[in-house]
Amino acid sequence: MDDHPMVLEGMNNILSQMNFVEIIGLANHPYKAMYIINTLIPDMILTDINMPEINGIEFTAKIKKEYPEIKVIAMSSYSERSYISQMLQNGASGYILKNSSAEEIEDAILSVISGEQYLSETLQLNRQEEQEMDKIPLMSSREKDVLLLVAEGLTTAQIAEKLFISSHTVDSHRKNLLTKLGVANTAGLIKLATKYGLL
């Protein structure tokens, strides 16, 4: 899925040359993509990050929540570590750049199909970066919501009101976040979440 017609057409041409790939749908909008997914339930989705109304990170999280068996590969012009970590955190199995060659796109698809994780050759992480990304804990969508609002400086009461949950529930999510990230307070939470690209 991509909101640029030329990118969609180019990807369609590349994928059409792969005899093991069957293209069952192209979409230039998340809602159209979700209709195709709900109707046909593909094995794999290639999605951009920068899209209208809902970004590829949120889109991936939604797909993996509703269809955990569907593999997702991010296809982006962004090479920043924060985008990579957020996509992987939300369930993507691969991350390639839009200027990747047809051979690399094929390698990415084959790797992800076989259950491996694939990062574009120009994005290969060094050992320290891999270790850092391995430390990123899995968080529920609600914990992510609370984390983002904590980072915005909202109080427990304000977060509860915004998310339509109780203050007690917000406190529980806060405690879970502190435990998962291994920090003692909100300042440490925001610092580490920023480092891991979760904000």
C-alpha positions as CSV (number, residue, x, y, z in Angstrom):
1,M,0.0,0.0,0.0
2,D,1.2,3.5,-0.9
3,D,-0.5,6.8,-1.6
4,H,1.7,7.6,-4.6
5,P,0.4,6.1,-7.9
6,M,3.8,5.9,-9.5
7,V,5.2,4.0,-6.5
8,L,2.3,1.6,-6.6
9,E,2.7,1.1,-10.3
10,G,6.4,0.5,-9.9
11,M,6.0,-2.0,-7.1
12,N,3.2,-3.7,-9.0
13,N,5.6,-4.2,-12.0
14,I,8.4,-5.5,-9.8
15,L,6.2,-8.0,-7.9
16,S,4.5,-9.1,-11.1
17,Q,7.9,-10.5,-12.3
18,M,8.2,-12.8,-9.3
19,N,6.6,-16.1,-10.1
20,F,6.0,-17.0,-6.4
21,V,4.0,-13.8,-5.8
22,E,0.3,-13.4,-6.4
23,I,-0.9,-9.8,-6.1
24,I,-4.4,-9.7,-4.8
25,G,-4.8,-6.0,-4.2
26,L,-3.3,-2.5,-4.5
27,A,-4.4,0.4,-2.3
28,N,-3.5,4.1,-2.0
29,H,-5.5,4.6,1.2
30,P,-5.5,2.7,4.5
31,Y,-9.3,2.3,4.5
32,K,-9.2,0.8,1.0
33,A,-6.3,-1.5,2.1
34,M,-8.3,-2.7,5.2
35,Y,-11.3,-3.5,2.9
36,I,-9.0,-5.6,0.7
37,I,-7.4,-7.3,3.8
38,N,-10.8,-8.0,5.4
39,T,-12.1,-9.5,2.2
40,L,-9.2,-11.5,0.9
41,I,-6.9,-11.9,4.0
42,P,-3.5,-11.9,2.2
43,D,-0.4,-13.7,3.5
44,M,1.7,-10.6,3.3
45,I,1.4,-6.8,3.1
46,L,3.9,-4.3,1.9
47,T,3.1,-0.8,3.3
48,D,4.5,2.7,3.3
49,I,4.9,4.5,6.6
50,N,3.8,8.0,5.4
51,M,0.1,7.7,4.5
52,P,-3.0,9.8,4.9
53,E,-5.1,9.8,8.1
54,I,-3.3,6.8,9.7
55,N,0.4,6.2,9.4
56,G,2.0,2.9,8.5
57,I,3.1,2.2,12.1
58,E,-0.5,2.5,13.4
59,F,-1.8,0.6,10.3
60,T,0.7,-2.3,11.0
61,A,-0.4,-2.4,14.6
62,K,-4.0,-2.7,13.6
63,I,-3.3,-5.4,11.0
64,K,-1.3,-7.5,13.5
65,K,-4.0,-7.1,16.2
66,E,-6.8,-8.3,13.9
67,Y,-4.7,-10.7,11.7
68,P,-1.6,-11.8,13.6
69,E,-0.8,-14.4,11.0
70,I,-0.4,-11.7,8.2
71,K,3.3,-10.8,7.6
72,V,4.0,-7.1,7.1
73,I,7.0,-5.5,5.4
74,A,7.5,-1.7,5.7
75,M,8.5,0.0,2.5
76,S,9.7,3.5,3.2
77,S,12.0,6.4,2.3
78,Y,12.8,6.9,6.0
79,S,16.0,5.3,7.2
80,E,15.9,6.7,10.8
81,R,16.3,4.0,13.5
82,S,13.2,5.4,15.3
83,Y,11.0,4.4,12.3
84,I,12.6,1.0,12.1
85,S,12.1,0.2,15.8
86,Q,8.5,1.4,15.8
87,M,7.6,-0.7,12.8
88,L,9.2,-3.8,14.3
89,Q,7.7,-3.0,17.7
90,N,4.3,-3.0,16.1
91,G,4.7,-6.3,14.3
92,A,6.5,-5.7,11.0
93,S,8.8,-8.5,10.0
94,G,10.7,-6.5,7.4
95,Y,11.8,-3.0,6.6
96,I,13.1,-2.0,3.1
97,L,13.7,1.3,1.5
98,K,11.8,2.5,-1.6
99,N,14.9,2.6,-3.6
100,S,15.7,-1.1,-3.0
101,S,16.4,-3.2,-6.0
102,A,14.0,-5.8,-7.3
103,E,16.5,-8.5,-6.0
104,E,16.5,-7.1,-2.5
105,I,12.7,-6.8,-2.5
106,E,12.6,-10.5,-3.5
107,D,15.0,-11.4,-0.8
108,A,13.0,-9.5,1.8
109,I,9.8,-11.3,0.8
110,L,11.4,-14.7,0.8
111,S,13.1,-14.1,4.2
112,V,9.9,-12.9,5.8
113,I,7.8,-15.8,4.4
114,S,10.3,-18.2,5.9
115,G,9.8,-16.6,9.3
116,E,12.9,-14.5,9.4
117,Q,13.3,-10.7,10.0
118,Y,14.6,-8.6,7.1
119,L,16.2,-5.2,7.1
120,S,17.3,-3.4,4.0
121,E,21.0,-3.9,3.3
122,T,21.6,-0.2,3.8
123,L,19.9,-0.3,7.2
124,Q,21.8,-3.2,8.7
125,L,22.4,-2.5,12.4
126,N,25.6,-3.0,14.2
127,R,25.8,-5.4,17.2
128,Q,25.1,-2.7,19.7
129,E,22.1,-1.4,17.8
130,E,20.7,-4.9,17.5
131,Q,21.1,-5.5,21.2
132,E,19.4,-2.2,21.9
133,M,16.5,-3.1,19.7
134,D,16.2,-6.5,21.4
135,K,15.7,-4.7,24.7
136,I,12.6,-3.0,23.4
137,P,9.7,-4.6,25.3
138,L,6.4,-5.5,23.8
139,M,3.7,-3.2,24.8
140,S,-0.1,-3.3,24.5
141,S,-1.8,-0.6,22.3
142,R,-3.2,0.9,25.5
143,E,0.2,1.1,27.1
144,K,1.5,2.9,24.0
145,D,-1.4,5.3,24.3
146,V,-0.6,6.1,27.9
147,L,3.1,6.4,27.1
148,L,2.5,9.0,24.4
149,L,0.2,11.0,26.7
150,V,2.7,10.8,29.6
151,A,5.3,12.1,27.3
152,E,3.0,15.0,26.4
153,G,3.0,16.0,30.1
154,L,-0.6,15.0,30.8
155,T,-1.6,14.1,34.4
156,T,-3.1,10.8,35.4
157,A,-6.5,12.4,35.6
158,Q,-6.1,14.0,32.2
159,I,-5.0,10.8,30.6
160,A,-7.9,8.9,32.2
161,E,-10.4,11.5,30.8
162,K,-8.8,11.4,27.3
163,L,-8.8,7.6,27.0
164,F,-12.1,7.1,28.8
165,I,-10.6,4.9,31.5
166,S,-10.2,5.2,35.2
167,S,-7.3,6.9,37.0
168,H,-6.5,3.5,38.6
169,T,-6.2,1.9,35.2
170,V,-3.8,4.7,34.1
171,D,-1.7,4.1,37.2
172,S,-1.6,0.4,36.4
173,H,-0.4,1.1,32.9
174,R,2.2,3.5,34.2
175,K,3.6,0.9,36.6
176,N,3.7,-1.7,33.9
177,L,5.6,0.7,31.6
178,L,8.1,1.5,34.4
179,T,8.6,-2.2,35.0
180,K,8.9,-3.2,31.3
181,L,11.4,-0.5,30.6
182,G,13.3,-1.0,33.9
183,V,13.1,2.6,35.0
184,A,12.1,4.2,38.4
185,N,10.2,7.3,37.4
186,T,8.5,9.2,34.6
187,A,11.7,11.1,33.5
188,G,13.5,7.8,33.0
189,L,10.5,6.4,31.2
190,I,10.4,9.3,28.7
191,K,14.2,9.2,28.3
192,L,14.3,5.5,27.5
193,A,11.2,5.6,25.3
194,T,12.8,8.4,23.3
195,K,16.0,6.5,22.9
196,Y,14.2,3.4,21.6
197,G,12.1,5.5,19.2
198,L,8.8,4.8,20.9
199,L,7.7,8.4,20.9
